[in-house]
Amino acid sequence: FEFPLRGWPGFLILGVPFGLSFSACLTFIAVSWANNEHATLEVFFGWLYLQAVLLPMLFIAITGNLFAKEAERANLDALRVSLLTAETVAAGKLMASFRVAYVMVAMAMIGMAPLIFVNPLWTGDGLRILAYGSIMLGTCMLTSWSVTAFCSVVGRRMATALVLSFMVTAMHLIGFSMILFAISESFFRHSFSSERWAGLFSPYFATAWVVYPQPTQIEYEGIFWIASLALSLFTVILFVALSFRSFRTTYSRD
């Protein structure tokens, strides 16, 4: 297996997401007893937000050597003399890293089991926040999965691949939105809603504004959230295609 679920890798893939989620949920229970419903929902959304940052970063650290290790260990020659095509090798590796992503998300969801004791989270607002937060986490994990695979191919060394993966993933998840927001606030402040357009390029911003929309923009936030999901899906497809193409080139050239 590319990423075994035993030993230290298994602890990172299974134990860390579950432990983080479970300990956070115990904190929610304490907060729900000591505070009102609104405060509990805000703390809960804050955790979902933080989780959507931590898990993709952990995923990159685990799978950053997906393709790079083959170049580092000079295994490409051994793969070429086998009957495996470049597409078969690339697809197998992508599926192995995808398994890591969905197992991490599944363990995080299982770790939320104590939430059944937090009554405010089972109201309409609580379920809405849980749904949007879960979709945000899935979107961020898919983006990091596709970007990490591509960076691992072009990096050819684990250190280079990790640095590239962290940088490119951060730019796609929040960097481009921050740049657009800064430019629009500086030069186009009175021309259009900079927050809304910046959120289009970040699942973090898009989710925050659809969960807590501004009163004057509430009818449009859902549209921009869907557009943000579509843009993220396009990013995933693009980087997966680039990963296949880059690995095929490397496989046939080296």
Secondary structure, 3 states (H helix, E strand, C coil): CCCCCCHHHHHHHHHHHHHHHHHHHHHHHHHHHHCCHHHHHHHHHHHHHHHHHHHHHHHHHHHCCCCHHHHHCCCHHHHHCCCCCHHHHHHHHHHHHHHHHHHHHHHHHHCCHHHHHCHHHHCHHHHHHHHHHHHHHHHHHHHHHHHHHHHHHHHCCHHHHHHHHHHHHHHHHHHHHHHHHHHHHHHCCCCCCHHHHHHCCCHHHHHHHHHCCCCCCHHHHHHHHHHHHHHHHHHHHHHHHHHHHHHHHHHHHC
